[in-house]
Amino acid sequence: VKLADLSTPALLIDADSLEHNLATMAAVLPGSRLRPHVKAHKCTSLASAQRAHGHRAFTCATPREVIGMVAAGLGDDLLLANEVLDPQRLAAMAALQDRAVITIAVDSHETIDAAALAGLKYALVDVNVGLPRCGCKPSDAGHLADYARSRGLVVRGVMGYEGHLMAVPDRTEQRAKVAESVEKLIVASLLVGGDIISAGGTGTYDLHDQVTEIQAGSYALMDTHYGGRGHPFQQACFVLATVISSNSEYAVGDAGLKTQGMDHGNPSIEGATVRFLSDEHVTFVPSAQIAVGERVRLIPAHIDPTMAMHEVAWLIRGDDVIDRWPIDLRNW
Ligand SMILES: Cc1ncc(COP(=O)(O)O)c(C=O)c1O
């Protein structure tokens, strides 16, 4: 199959750029130093490629991701880096523990009770290191760990995601702020015990020397939010569109905001200026008039929600489509 044969809009993954990204990251953070976050791609074929690069432990954001990873035989060591209260989904994960090691993040008595009641075995105390999202105060982490142990859970350590620091433009400032956030995590770790200190993402993967593992995900496919910040990763994911209307002022492609995450702004098109996206259209100004029927590649601004909007990704090399990867970890 050729690229030209694909119906559009179509989600593309460039096989060589993906390989470059996986190899580059595995060289810096080999094996268990990286716990790749599957929420960035929601694709067990891609997770298998990460495993082929030596990573056997993965981070997940939803029960669906955990359950799908186990079904794909990738359940060696799964961290659900998120709080869950739903008894049915917790029980569905607990039922897989004869085939998988599943560890869940907890930051309250309620989340600990829910995990214990469902029969989950392992927990990690989630610590707020500055991002106003989940996570307990560092000073509360020890009490929560004691409570979790009293409920029969094995507490494996701590996690703390410094999401608010991923895009600090100045590297020196970013390094200092990451060090501050890690201090909080280390304090919590001393109170909690266990042997895991999990943190980090694509924007900070090379700024940590005190944690045991990094949870980066976007590095595999990249987006314009992370691109151009000096990271050694290549753009590997695109949304292919067909030009369905064109005039002397602008052109219109058939990939709109239902094909990609827009919370980080418009996508980019090489050699063109994107004006806006509507439901099913992208309006852009090409550097020279473009013919109806031509194809353009949109570079998404935010990879994670983009992946979640597609049922399949087409793995490509040059003009050839070399594989079809189901995005099989979608939904919750
Ligand atoms: C808990 C957690 N860990 C790690 C990440 C890292 O992701 P990324 O590689 O996109 O920076 C995220 C992304 O939002 C996250 O929510």
The ligand as an ORCA input file, in Angstrom:
! r2SCAN-3c Opt
* xyz 0 1
  C       1.706     11.389     35.458
  C       2.441     11.746     34.217
  N       3.708     11.315     34.086
  C       4.438     11.622     33.012
  C       3.923     12.385     31.980
  C       4.910     12.718     30.893
  O       4.493     12.921     29.661
  P       5.321     13.668     28.533
  O       6.319     12.709     28.023
  O       4.259     13.993     27.567
  O       5.981     14.879     29.104
  C       2.595     12.846     32.056
  C       2.019     13.680     30.988
  O       1.106     14.441     31.144
  C       1.834     12.514     33.213
  O       0.576     12.948     33.358
*
